[in-house]
């Protein structure tokens, strides 16, 4: 369910609130007759009241009106509260789904995620807010119209016919609002995409001197958004005011018809006028909400399409189904390895496979170095070993130094829990050096373990930081060199006590002396853990028990 079950329940609650508002309006229309009678404006023969409406004693009439006013206030309070709850609930539902998808998916666009999480989700919330208002007001309006027809069927039919012919300006406004909604959504996306791209590549823009150029492009889209968006408010205001203006002319028409062509008791005419004006006001409110809904609809459609593409059934999503599960027990093992047999892998819309009939054994406890030119599939192979990608054909099994091989899908959670990973770019969080080193660790390491991991990862530079392990870091690791950040990542990987260490260009930012010392350290780990290294650096070949050259295995166009 796109909006979520709680949002749906709130919409149904809005229907009940609308019925309550209608009942109060009917009671107030009759109470108005009683009030005018009690102050001497209407005579007794002019009244058209049901028996439950007080009119003979002024105190009772005032008490009845006060009770109706209180009840009406409570209903509108509930209406606004339920509107707000539905608005926030649907935003929570969409953002919760987006968080799961963005953090659990194998790949996603930052620009798409931010657009869906902010602008699109806000548009959905605004739409539900408007729908909730329409539900309440339309429920009340339908019954108000029915009551008017019951009180004066001919008069109501005539006024309804006239109003139908006046509907074309509203349809024209709706069409224009939809066009404006599409345009401003597109301009907002352009601004957002340009801003995110510029921030991500800010250093490059500064070097090339294109900051002003990129800013001008973003400002153009933002200016187009500002110029066109007022059109919506102009049209929405017109749609709100038009029914009320026409409604006043209709009241005059009703008065003429009632005086010269039809005879009604004055009391009933008072109630009819009140209910008719309430209907016009309700219709104006519906128009206003419908305008906002149309304005938000283009963005709502986009997040709905995203939801349809990624949902599987009513209560389970495709990305949730793909999350790692506990799996079956695995044997007690010191190291793990892999066996790939006849593995093919294609990226969508690719003409040739990245990996073609790949057979590969990575024995537990051995060091395997993977080399090859850019685009030969080195990173793809790592993702297949970790289960982040699935082979199109062939099988991937996990090897244990004790026990039989198992399909990767069955034991993937175990594999991920026992992998230490160091990539080409160091992942850092906003926190201290110690918090970054311990990130993702499910146990509390001793100070001796931390010191040993830092020593092995050549992190002596920490001693020179003003606060040592308590030194604060930003997400960009400001103040640290690329090599220092990579060494922190290696220390974090070693602190996990991994059964397999994956190094994806892990020494690319290290100087030759530091790399040589790290290679000597890695040599000591051989036999104690499996090492899988992707590299362009010749020095890493020293640790290799096995060398895998992918450019010899992957034939272009195969």
C-alpha positions in Angstrom: 0.0 0.0 0.0 1.6 3.2 -1.2 0.4 5.6 1.5 0.7 3.1 4.3 -2.1 1.5 6.4 -2.1 4.2 9.1 -2.5 7.0 6.5 -5.5 5.1 5.0 -7.1 4.8 8.4 -6.7 8.6 8.9 -8.3 9.2 5.5 -11.3 7.1 6.6 -11.4 9.0 9.9 -11.6 12.2 7.8 -14.9 10.9 6.3 -16.4 10.5 9.8 -15.2 14.0 10.7 -16.9 15.3 7.5 -20.2 13.6 8.5 -19.9 15.2 11.9 -19.3 18.7 10.4 -22.3 18.2 8.2 -24.5 17.3 11.1 -23.4 20.3 13.1 -24.0 22.6 10.1 -27.6 21.3 9.7 -28.2 21.7 13.4 -26.8 25.3 13.3 -28.9 26.2 10.3 -32.1 25.3 12.3 -30.7 26.9 15.5 -30.3 30.1 13.5 -34.1 30.1 13.0 -34.6 29.6 16.7 -32.2 32.4 17.6 -33.9 34.9 15.2 -37.3 33.9 16.7 -36.1 34.3 20.3 -34.9 37.9 19.6 -38.1 38.7 17.7 -36.9 38.9 14.1 -39.0 35.9 13.0 -42.6 35.2 13.9 -43.8 31.7 14.9 -45.6 31.0 11.7 -42.4 31.7 9.7 -40.5 28.9 11.4 -39.7 25.5 9.9 -38.1 23.6 12.7 -37.8 20.0 13.8 -39.0 19.3 17.3 -35.5 18.8 18.8 -34.4 22.4 18.1 -35.2 24.8 21.0 -36.7 28.2 20.1 -39.2 29.2 22.8 -36.7 30.2 25.6 -33.8 32.5 24.9 -31.5 30.8 27.4 -32.1 27.3 25.8 -31.5 28.7 22.4 -28.2 30.3 23.4 -27.1 27.1 25.2 -27.9 25.1 22.1 -25.9 27.4 19.9 -23.0 27.4 22.4 -23.0 23.6 22.4 -23.0 23.5 18.6 -20.2 26.0 18.5 -18.1 24.0 20.9 -18.8 20.8 19.0 -18.0 22.5 15.7 -14.7 23.8 17.1 -13.8 20.3 18.3 -14.6 18.8 14.9 -12.4 21.3 13.1 -9.7 20.8 15.6 -9.9 17.0 14.9 -9.9 17.8 11.2 -6.7 19.9 11.3 -5.0 17.4 13.6 -5.9 14.4 11.4 -4.7 16.3 8.3 -1.4 16.9 10.0 -1.0 13.3 11.2 -1.7 12.0 7.7 0.7 14.5 6.2 3.5 13.4 8.5 2.7 9.7 8.4 2.9 9.4 4.6 6.2 11.3 4.6 7.6 8.9 7.3 6.4 5.9 5.3 8.1 7.1 2.1 11.3 8.2 3.8 11.6 4.9 5.7 11.3 3.0 2.4 13.9 5.3 0.8 16.3 4.9 3.7 16.1 1.1 3.4 16.5 1.2 -0.4 19.3 3.7 -0.4 21.4 1.9 2.3 20.6 -1.6 1.2 20.6 -1.3 -2.5 23.7 -2.3 -4.6 23.9 1.1 -6.2 21.8 4.3 -6.3 22.1 7.9 -7.5 22.8 10.5 -4.9 20.8 13.0 -6.9 17.8 10.7 -7.2 17.9 9.8 -3.5 18.0 13.4 -2.3 15.2 14.4 -4.7 13.0 11.5 -3.6 13.8 12.0 0.1 13.1 15.8 0.2 11.2 17.3 -2.7 9.2 14.3 -3.8 8.4 13.1 -0.3 7.3 16.6 0.7 5.1 16.7 -2.4 3.5 13.4 -1.3 2.9 14.8 2.2 1.3 17.9 0.7 -0.9 15.8 -1.6 -2.1 13.7 1.3 -2.8 16.8 3.3 -4.9 18.1 0.5 -6.7 14.8 -0.1 -7.5 14.6 3.6 -9.0 18.1 3.4 -11.0 17.2 0.3 -12.3 14.0 2.0 -13.6 16.0 5.0 -15.0 18.9 3.0 -16.4 16.7 0.1 -18.2 14.5 2.6 -19.8 17.5 4.2 -20.5 19.1 0.8 -22.3 16.0 -0.6 -24.7 15.9 2.4 -25.2 19.6 2.4 -26.2 19.5 -1.3 -28.5 16.6 -0.6 -30.1 18.6 2.3 -30.6 21.6 0.0 -32.3 19.5 -2.6 -34.5 18.0 0.1 -35.5 21.5 1.4 -36.1 23.0 -2.1 -35.6 20.5 -5.0 -36.6 22.8 -7.9 -34.6 25.7 -6.6 -31.5 23.6 -5.9 -31.7 21.9 -9.4 -31.9 25.3 -11.1 -28.9 26.7 -9.2 -26.9 23.5 -9.7 -27.5 23.7 -13.5 -26.2 27.3 -13.6 -23.2 26.4 -11.6 -22.3 23.5 -14.0 -22.0 26.0 -16.8 -19.6 28.1 -14.8 -17.2 25.1 -14.2 -15.2 25.7 -17.4 -13.0 28.4 -15.9 -12.1 26.1 -13.1 -11.1 23.3 -15.5 -8.9 25.8 -17.4 -7.2 26.8 -14.2 -6.6 23.1 -13.3 -4.9 22.5 -16.6 -2.6 25.5 -16.2 -1.8 24.4 -12.6 -0.8 20.9 -13.8 1.5 22.5 -16.4 3.1 24.8 -13.9 3.6 21.9 -11.5 5.5 19.9 -14.1 7.6 22.9 -15.1 8.7 23.9 -11.6 9.4 20.3 -10.6 11.8 20.0 -13.6 13.5 23.3 -12.7 13.9 22.3 -9.1 15.6 19.0 -10.2 18.0 20.9 -12.5 19.0 23.2 -9.6 19.3 20.3 -7.2 21.4 18.2 -9.6 23.7 21.0 -10.5 24.2 21.9 -6.8 25.0 18.4 -5.8 27.4 17.9 -8.7 29.2 21.1 -7.9 29.6 20.4 -4.2 30.9 16.9 -4.9 33.5 18.3 -7.4 34.2 21.6 -5.7 38.0 21.3 -5.8 37.9 20.5 -9.5 35.6 23.5 -10.2 38.1 25.7 -8.3 41.0 24.4 -10.3 39.3 24.8 -13.6 37.8 28.1 -12.6 34.2 27.1 -13.4 32.5 27.9 -10.1 30.8 31.0 -11.6 29.7 29.1 -14.7 28.1 26.3 -12.7 26.6 28.8 -10.3 25.0 30.7 -13.2 23.5 27.5 -14.6 22.0 26.7 -11.2 20.8 30.3 -10.7 19.1 30.2 -14.1 17.1 27.1 -13.1 16.3 28.6 -9.7 15.2 31.9 -11.3 12.9 30.0 -13.8 11.4 28.2 -10.8 10.7 31.5 -9.0 9.3 33.2 -12.1 6.8 30.4 -12.9 5.8 29.3 -9.4 3.7 32.5 -8.6 1.4 31.4 -11.5 0.2 28.6 -9.2 -0.6 31.0 -6.4 -2.4 33.3 -8.7 -4.5 30.5 -10.2 -5.1 28.8 -6.8 -6.3 32.1 -5.4 -8.6 32.6 -8.4 -10.1 29.1 -7.9 -10.7 29.9 -4.2 -12.3 33.3 -4.8 -14.3 32.5 -7.9 -16.9 30.1 -6.3 -17.5 32.5 -3.4 -18.0 35.5 -5.8 -20.4 33.5 -7.9 -22.1 32.2 -4.8 -23.0 35.7 -3.7 -24.7 36.3 -7.1 -26.5 33.0 -6.7 -27.8 34.1 -3.3 -29.3 37.1 -4.9 -30.8 34.9 -7.6 -32.2 32.6 -5.0 -33.7 35.5 -3.2 -35.4 36.8 -6.4 -36.7 33.3 -7.2 -38.0 32.8 -3.7 -39.8 36.1 -3.7 -41.4 36.2 -7.1 -41.7 32.6 -8.3 -41.8 30.4 -5.2 -43.2 30.8 -1.7 -41.1 29.6 1.2 -41.5 30.2 4.9 -39.0 32.9 5.9 -37.4 30.6 8.5 -36.7 27.8 6.0 -35.2 30.4 3.6 -32.9 31.5 6.4 -31.7 27.9 6.9 -31.4 27.4 3.1 -29.3 30.6 2.7 -27.0 29.5 5.5 -26.5 26.0 4.2 -26.0 27.3 0.6 -23.3 29.7 1.8 -21.7 26.9 3.8 -21.7 24.8 0.6 -20.1 27.5 -1.4 -17.4 28.0 1.2 -16.8 24.3 1.4 -16.5 24.1 -2.4 -14.0 27.0 -2.4 -11.9 25.1 0.2 -12.1 21.9 -1.9 -10.9 23.9 -5.0 -8.0 25.3 -3.1 -6.9 21.9 -1.9 -7.4 20.4 -5.3 -5.2 23.1 -6.8 -2.4 22.2 -4.4 -2.8 18.6 -5.1 -2.5 19.2 -8.9 0.6 21.3 -8.3 2.3 18.4 -6.3 1.0 15.6 -8.5 3.9 15.5 -11.0 6.4 14.9 -8.2 4.0 12.4 -6.5 3.9 10.4 -9.7 7.6 10.1 -9.7 7.9 8.6 -6.2 4.9 6.4 -7.0 6.7 5.0 -10.0 9.7 4.4 -7.9 7.6 2.6 -5.3 6.0 0.4 -8.0 9.4 -0.5 -9.4 10.9 -1.5 -6.1 7.9 -3.1 -4.3 7.0 -6.8 -4.4 3.6 -7.4 -3.0 1.7 -5.4 -0.4 3.8 -6.0 2.7 7.2 -6.9 1.4 9.6 -5.1 -0.8 12.1 -6.4 -3.3 15.1 -4.7 -1.5 14.0 -6.1 1.9 13.8 -9.6 0.4 17.4 -9.2 -0.7 18.8 -8.3 2.7 21.1 -10.8 4.4 19.5 -13.3 6.6 20.9 -15.3 9.4 21.6 -18.3 7.2 22.4 -21.8 8.4 25.3 -22.6 10.7 28.8 -22.7 9.3 31.8 -24.8 10.4 34.3 -23.5 12.9 37.0 -22.0 10.6 40.1 -19.8 10.8 40.1 -18.7 7.2 37.6 -18.6 4.3 38.1 -18.6 0.6 36.0 -18.8 -2.6 35.5 -21.0 -5.7 34.0 -19.5 -8.9 32.9 -21.9 -11.7 31.8 -20.6 -15.1 30.9 -17.2 -13.8 29.4 -14.7 -16.3 28.4 -11.2 -15.4 26.8 -8.5 -17.5 25.9 -5.0 -16.5 22.5 -3.8 -17.8 22.5 -2.8 -21.4 26.2 -3.9 -21.8 27.2 -5.5 -25.2 29.8 -7.8 -23.6 30.2 -9.5 -20.3 32.5 -8.0 -17.7 33.4 -11.5 -16.6 33.1 -14.3 -19.1 33.2 -18.0 -18.0 35.5 -17.2 -15.1 36.9 -20.1 -13.1 38.8 -19.2 -10.0 39.9 -20.8 -6.7 40.9 -18.6 -3.7 42.1 -21.1 -1.1 41.6 -20.2 2.6 44.6 -18.7 4.1 46.3 -17.7 0.8 47.1 -14.3 -0.6 45.6 -13.6 -4.0 46.5 -10.5 -6.0 44.2 -9.4 -8.8 45.6 -7.2 -11.5 44.3 -5.9 -14.8 43.6 -2.8 -16.8 40.8 -0.4 -15.9 37.4 -1.9 -16.9 38.6 -5.5 -16.8 36.3 -6.4 -13.9 38.5 -6.2 -10.8 36.0 -4.4 -8.7 33.1 -6.5 -10.1 35.0 -9.6 -9.0 35.3 -8.3 -5.5 31.5 -7.4 -5.4 30.7 -11.0 -6.6 32.9 -12.4 -3.8 31.1 -10.3 -1.2 27.6 -11.1 -2.6 27.0 -7.5 -3.5 26.4 -8.7 -7.1 24.9 -12.0 -8.4 26.4 -13.9 -11.3 24.2 -14.1 -14.4 25.5 -17.7 -14.9 27.8 -20.0 -13.0 28.2 -20.4 -9.2 30.1 -18.8 -6.4 30.9 -20.9 -3.4 32.6 -20.2 -0.1 35.5 -22.5 1.0 36.4 -23.3 4.6 39.6 -24.7 6.0 37.3 -27.1 7.9 34.2 -28.5 6.3 32.7 -28.6 2.8 32.1 -25.7 0.4 28.8 -23.8 0.7 26.9 -21.5 -1.8 27.7 -17.9 -1.0 24.0 -17.0 -0.8 23.6 -19.4 2.2 26.5 -18.1 4.2 26.8 -14.4 3.1 26.1 -12.9 6.5 28.9 -15.0 8.0 31.3 -13.9 5.2 30.4 -10.2 5.7 30.9 -10.4 9.5 34.4 -11.8 9.0 35.7 -9.5 6.2 38.1 -6.6 6.8 37.9 -4.2 3.9 40.1 -1.3 2.8 39.0 0.6 -0.3 40.6 3.3 -2.5 38.8 6.0 -0.5 38.6 5.9 3.3 35.2 6.0 4.8 35.1 8.4 7.8 32.4 9.5 10.1 32.2 12.8 12.1 33.8 11.8 15.4 37.1 11.0 17.1 39.9 9.0 15.6 39.0 6.2 18.1 35.3 6.2 17.0 36.4 5.9 13.4 38.7 3.0 14.1 35.9 1.2 16.1 33.2 1.9 13.6 31.1 -1.2 12.8 32.8 -3.3 15.6 30.3 -5.3 17.6 32.6 -5.8 20.6 34.6 -3.5 22.8 38.3 -4.0 21.9 41.0 -3.7 24.6 43.5 -0.9 24.5 46.2 -3.4 23.7 44.2 -4.6 20.6 43.7 -1.0 19.4 47.4 -0.2 19.9 48.4 -3.4 18.0 46.1 -2.6 15.1 47.4 0.9 14.8 51.0 -0.3 14.9 50.5 -2.9 12.2 48.7 -0.3 10.0 51.6 2.2 10.4 49.4 4.8 12.2 52.2 6.4 14.2 51.0 9.7 12.9 48.2 9.7 15.5 50.7 10.4 18.2 51.3 13.8 16.6 47.7 14.8 16.5 46.7 17.4 19.3 44.4 15.0 21.1 45.7 11.6 19.9 42.9 9.0 19.6 40.4 11.7 20.9 41.3 14.0 18.0 38.0 15.0 16.2 37.6 14.3 12.5 35.2 15.5 9.9 33.5 13.2 7.4 36.2 14.4 4.9 39.0 13.7 7.4 40.2 17.3 7.1 43.8 17.7 8.3 44.8 14.1 7.3 46.5 13.1 4.1 45.0 10.5 1.8 47.6 8.0 2.9 46.9 8.6 6.6 43.2 8.1 6.0 43.9 4.8 4.2 46.1 3.7 7.1 43.2 4.4 9.5 41.0 2.3 7.3 43.5 -0.6 7.5 43.6 -0.3 11.3 39.8 -0.5 11.4 39.9 -3.6 9.2 42.5 -5.3 11.3 40.6 -4.6 14.5 37.8 -6.8 13.2 40.1 -9.8 13.5 39.0 -10.7 10.0 39.2 -14.2 8.4 39.7 -12.5 5.1 41.2 -9.1 4.3 40.1 -7.4 1.1 42.3 -4.6 -0.2 40.9 -2.6 -3.1 43.7 -0.4 -4.2 44.4 0.1 -0.5 48.0 1.3 -1.0 47.3 3.6 -3.9 47.7 6.7 -1.7 50.8 5.5 0.2 54.3 6.5 -0.4 56.7 3.7 -1.4 58.4 3.4 2.0 55.0 3.2 3.9 53.7 0.7 1.3 56.8 -1.5 1.8 56.4 -1.6 5.5 52.7 -2.5 5.1 53.6 -5.2 2.7 56.0 -6.6 5.3 53.1 -6.6 7.8 50.8 -8.3 5.4 53.4 -11.0 4.8 53.0 -11.9 8.5 49.3 -12.4 8.1 49.7 -15.0 5.4 48.3 -18.3 6.7 46.4 -16.5 9.5 43.8 -14.9 7.2 43.0 -14.9 3.5 44.1 -11.8 1.6 42.5 -10.7 -1.6 44.2 -7.6 -3.1 43.2 -5.6 -6.2 46.1 -3.3 -7.2 48.0 -1.5 -9.9 51.1 -1.3 -7.7 53.8 -3.9 -8.5 55.0 -3.9 -4.8 51.8 -5.8 -3.7 52.8 -8.8 -5.9 55.3 -9.7 -3.2 52.6 -11.1 -1.0 50.9 -13.1 -3.8 50.6 -16.9 -3.5 48.4 -16.6 -6.6 48.2 -13.8 -9.2 45.0 -13.3 -11.2 45.4 -11.3 -14.3 41.8 -10.5 -15.5 42.8 -9.0 -18.8 44.0 -12.4 -19.8 40.6 -13.9 -18.9 38.2 -11.3 -20.3 38.1 -11.0 -24.0 36.5 -7.8 -25.3 33.4 -8.5 -27.3 33.2 -12.1 -26.1 
